[in-house]
Amino acid sequence: MTTMPTPDIDVAMSRRGFLTGALLAGAGAMAFSPEILAQALTSGKTPEEIQGWGVDPGEVHIGANENPLGPSPRAVEAVVQSLYKSNRYGFNSFDLAMPLMRQHRIGRKWQAGMREQQGDFFGMLSASPIIISPGSSMILQTLLTSQMSQGGHLVESSSAYGHLSMAAGWFQRSGVPVEVTRVPLGPEYRVDLDAIRDAIIPGKTKLVGVTNPNNPTGTIVDAAQLKQFVASVPEDVIVHVDEAYFEFIREPDYPSAISWALDHENVIVTRTFSKIYGLAGMRMGYAVCNPKLTGRLLPFIGFPDLNLSSMSLAGAIAAMDDEDHVRRTKQVTDEGKDYLMKEAEAMGLESVPSHSNFMLINFDKDTKAIVDALAEKKVFVRYPGDAPPLGDWGLPTSIRVSIGTAEELEAFVNTLKAVMKTKS
């Protein structure tokens, strides 16, 4: 069996000793680097010997695409400090919007537009190309509400995240005439942009969704083709590009759709702090779009600051500053994907090259029994045959494995081999 590389870190303490010391030290323990925290909290190569970050001992949770290293220690410390001010409202979403604008090189033109509205709260929000939200899911719900509350047509891939389709299901249950077209994947498990464009019904389609990198396949589309697709969609149709996993893309210089969103008034890109930053439980996300679109969406959002936790904002701002944690997360993810590809090949299984923090592995037979058997042994992966609710990923012969720590992935591989012997 291939052994995963592990961080070259001298951790002279047991897991129990580390936890005891951390509890006694309180927030000061968060000064440790994420590498040391992750190494101290994980050991062994079978589920019962593992203590992953944020889960019960003896369980391997690699099914929800979470960050196995946990949140940045800087983010945790910022959240702890903000707790002392939790009796006060935190009207400071611009404190996060501004560093996001710098990170995405959203230049002076857009910042100048905001400065012109200084002193006018509504004006500044409407002029901002950044919309902060408690998780990107709320932005997707807002897109549905703003575009299709009276009915309409939605197009997205059948094997993609599917939140738009799920949200559309609530409209349908309420009697709103919303129609959904989910098109099959193209070759190599990629989102088929041509098929999505062909499914647009002039005058009826109001929203199309593209998940890139795609979930659950981990694939990306050709960047030039995506740029052409965005430009070709009718202006009365909003294009949503979900880039929740963009930071994990392995192709050098692959462009984000953010610049295209600023150029087009009908394009919006969503990002999240749940994945690369490890803040899934804090529920922080954001969208980038032309301010003309921001102004159209805000009436359905209200005051973003009233929906945000000051603690989540503090954590997100601090997480952005911890470049080492981001770098380490990316390294662990890349090493984990390389390890899984080798192990899958050794077992005669097909793995899909992934640009996300998970990997799709194909077994050429329905995997529900395998997923259930793994769960009985406390190893939790995702069965992509019938998810998400109200939708259908349509990949029943595969499993989706989130990239965990070296120990978690080795425990998964060992357990999978044992399960396959009983299921063969």
N, C-alpha and C positions, 0 to 999 in steps of 0.2 A: 504493500500500500504506500502511495506517495505521502510523505509527511509534509505538512504545511510549514512554511517558515514562520518563526515566532520572533517577536521583538527581542533584541539583544539588551535586556534590561535585568539588572541585578536586584531582585525584590527579596530582601532578607526578612520575610515575615510570612506567616501562614495566613490563609484566607480568614480564618477565625480571628487571628490576632489583628489583622488589618481592620476587620469590621469593628472589633472591640475598640481599637484605637480611634477609628473614625468617629464612633459614637461619643467617645469621651472628649475628642477634640472639637466636635461640632462642625460648624462651617469651615473651620480652619483646615480640616482634612481635604477640602476641595482645592487646596493649593497644589496637590499632587497633579502630575501630568496625566492626561487620559490614558497614555500607554501603561503607566504604573497602576492606575485604577483598574483598567481592563485585565491586566496580567494578574493582579492580586485577587480579582473576583472570579477568575476562571482557572480551572485545573482539571486534568483528567481528560479521557477521551470516550467515556460512556456517559449517558444522560445522568445517571444517579451520582456521578462524581463532579458534576458541573454546577457552578453558581454563576449564571449570566446576570448581566446588569438589568435590574428592574423586573426580574421574574423570580418565581419560587425556586429554591434549590432542587436540583435533579430534573429540571425541565429545560428543554431546548426549544425556544420559540424562534423559529425561522420561517414564519409564514405571513408576516404582516409588513415586511420591508422596512423594519425599524433599524435604527443605528445601534449596532451591538456594543459600541464603546460608551453608550450613554451620552448625556449632554456634555457640552464643554464645561469644565470646572469653573471657568469665568462666568458662564451663564448661570450656573447653580449659585455661585456666590452673589451675583447681581440679584437673583430672585430672592435669596435669603435677606439681603439688605433691603429690598423693596417691601418685604413683609412688614417692616416697622412703619411703613407709610400706607399700609393697606386700608387705613381708615379714611384716606383721602382719595378723591377721584384723580385719575391719571390722564389728563387731557394732553397727550404728548405724542400722538401718532407721527407728527412731522419729525420728531427726533429719530424715528426709524426711516421715514421716507427719504430724508436727505442723504444718509449714508448709502441707502439703496440706489439712489440716483447716481452717486459717485461710483459705486461698484459697477453699475451697468453703463457707465460713461454716457449718461443722459445729460447732455451738455447745457451750456449757458442759456440757450434759446428757451428751454423749458423752465429752467430756474428763474429766468427773467420774467416769464409770464406769471409765475407765482409771486415774485417780489412786487410786481405791479398791483397785485391784489392784497398786499400786506395790510392788515387791519380789517379786512373783510373776510371773515371766517368762511362764509359760503363761497366767496370768490376764490380764495386760496385752494379750497378743496376741489373746486371745479377746474382750476388751472393746473392741478397736479397730474402728472402722468402715472403716479403711483397710488394705488388704492390698497390700504392696509385692512386686513380682515382676520377674524378669529378662525384661521384655517382657510385654505383656498376653496373648500367645499361651499362656504357661504357665497362666494363670488359666483360659483357655478349656478347655485340656486337663484341668485339675483339675475343672472343672464336669462334663465328660463322665465322668471317672473316678469322681467321687463319686456321680453320679446314675445312670449307665448301665453300670457294670461287670458287672452281671448281666443286662443287656438293658433295652430300653425304646424309647420313641418320641420323636423329635426333630422340631421344625418350625422352618423358617426360609425366607426368601425365596430363590427360585431365582437371582435376580440380585442377590446381596449378597456380602459378603466370603467367607462360606462356610467359615470355619475350623472351626466346629462340625461341619459335614458332613464335612470332610476328616478330622478326628479320629475321627469315627464310622466312617470307612472302615477305620481300623486295628482297631477292635473287630470289625467285620464280617469282616475278613480272618483274625481270630483265632478266629472261630466264635461270637462273642458275638451273641445275637439282638437287634441294634440296627436299628431301622427309621428311615428318614429321609424326611420329606415336605418338599419344596421347592416353595413356591407361587409362581405367576407374579407379576410386578409389576402394580400397578394403573395407573390413568391417570397420565399425565405422568411416567412412569418412577419412580413412588413406591412404596415398600413398602406392600403391601396388608394392613393390620392386621386388617381384617374376615376376609380369607381365612385369615390365620394363626390367628385365634381359631377359625374354623370347622373348621380342620384338627386341632384338639386332640381327642384321643380320651380321654374320661374314664377314669381308672384306669390308663391306659397311657402317655400322654404325660408325660414327665418334665422336658422342657426346651424352651423356645422362644427363638429369637434374633431380635433386631431391630437392624440396623445403621443408625444415625442420627447424622449424615448417612450416606447409603448409599454404598457402594462396590460397583460402579463408576459409578453414575449421578450422585452428588453431590447428590441430592435429600434433602429432609427431609419428615417427616410432620407433619400438623397437631398442634400441641402438646397441645391439649385432647383430641384423639382418642387420642393416645399415653397421656396420663394416665388416660383412661377405660379404655383397653385394659389397662394395667398393673393397675388395680384389678379388672378383670373376669376375669382369668385365675385358675383354681382355685389355691388355696393350696398344693396339693401339686405344682404345676408351677413350676419356677424360670424366671423371665424374665430373660434377659440382654440388656442394652442396650449396644451397642458405640458409644462416643462418641469414637473415635480422632480424628475430624476436627471435633470440636465447636467448637474455637476459631476455625474458619474460617467459621462460620455468619454470613450477612450480614443476617439478619432481627433487628432490634433487640429486645432483651429476650426472646429465645427461651429458654425455661427448660430447664435440664438435668434429666435424670431422676434426678439424685443425691438430691434431697430425697424423691422417691417411693421410692427404694431404702431410705432410712432409715426410712420409715414402714411398709414392707412387708417381711416376713421372707423373701419368696421372690423378691426383685428384686435384681439386681446390675448395677452399671454399671462398665465398664472404660474406662480412659483410657491414653494412651501419651505418652512423651517423644520418640517417633520423628519426629513430624510438625512441630508448631509450634516445638518446641525444637531440632529438628535433631540428635537423638541416636540415630538409627536403629541405628547400629553399636554403641552402648553397651548396647542391650537393657535398657531400663528402662520398666516399666509399673506400673499399680496398679489396684485395684478399690475401689469404695465400696459397702458394703452394711450392712444391719442387723447388729450384733454377733451376733445369734442365728444368722444365716447364716454369719458368720465362723467361729464355733465349729464349725459343721458341716463347713466346708471345710478347716480347718487340719489335721486328721488326714491329709488327702491331700496336703498341702503340706509338712508337717514344720516345720522352723525356717526361716522366710523368710531370715533373715540368712545362713544357710549357703549359700544359693543366689545371693546377691548379690555383685557385685564392689564393693569399697570405692571403686574409681575411678569406677564408674558412679554410685554414690550421690553422690559428691562432685560429679560433673558435673551430675547432676540438680538437686541443691540449689542450685548456683550458677546454673544455667540459669533456675530459677524467679525469681531475683532480677533477671535482666536483662530488665526490661520493655521496654527500647528495642529489643532484638533481636526480641522477640515482636511489638511494634508494627510494626517494619520488615518482618518476614516476612508479616504480615497485609496490609500495604500492597502489597508486591510481588505477593502472591497475587491481591488484588482487581484491581490494575491488569492483571495478566496475563490474568485471566479476561475482563475487559472487552475487552482487545485481541483475544483469541481469538474471542470472540463476533462482533466486527465483521469479522474476517478470514473466519470461517466463512460469515457471511452474504454477504460479497462473493463468495465462491466458490460460492454456492448450496447450502451445506450447513447442516443443522440442528445446532445446539448446544443442549445441555440446561443451563439455568441452574443453576449449581453453588454449593453451600454448603460445598465441600471445597477441597482444594488441587490439584484436577484437574478436567478437564472431559471430558464424553462428546460426541463429534462423530459424527453419523450421515451415512452416504454413500448409503444406500438400495441398497447392493450389498455383497457379502461383501468385507471389507477385508483378508483375510489377505495377498493379493498386495501391497497397498499397504504394510502393516506390514513385510513382508519387504523390499520395495524401499527403504523408509526405513532399515531396519537396514543394508542394503548400503552406504548412504551415511553410516553412523555416526550416525543419528538413531534413538533407541530409544524407542518408545511401546508401549502395551499393546494387544494384540488381545483383546477381551472375548467372543470367540465360543466359546472352549473352556476358559476358565480359571474357577476354580482347579483344580488337580489333584483328581481324584475328585469333581468337581462340574461345574457348567455355568453360566456366566454367561448364556448364551443370547442374546448380542447381537452376532451375527456381522457385522452391517452397520455397526458403529461402531468407533471407536478411542477409547481413553482416554489423554488427554494430561495428564501432570503439569505443574503450573505451574512453569516455570523462571524464570531471569532474563530481562530484556528481550531480551538478545542471543540467548539460547538459543531463545526462542519465535520470534523473527524468523528465525533459522536454520531452525527447524522449518517455518515457513510457506513460506519460499522453497524449501526442499527438497520440501515436499509439493506445491507448485504444479508443480515440475519433474516429480515422479513422476506426478502426475495427467495430465499431458500425454502421458506414455508409456503410461499404463494406460487412457486413454479409448478 
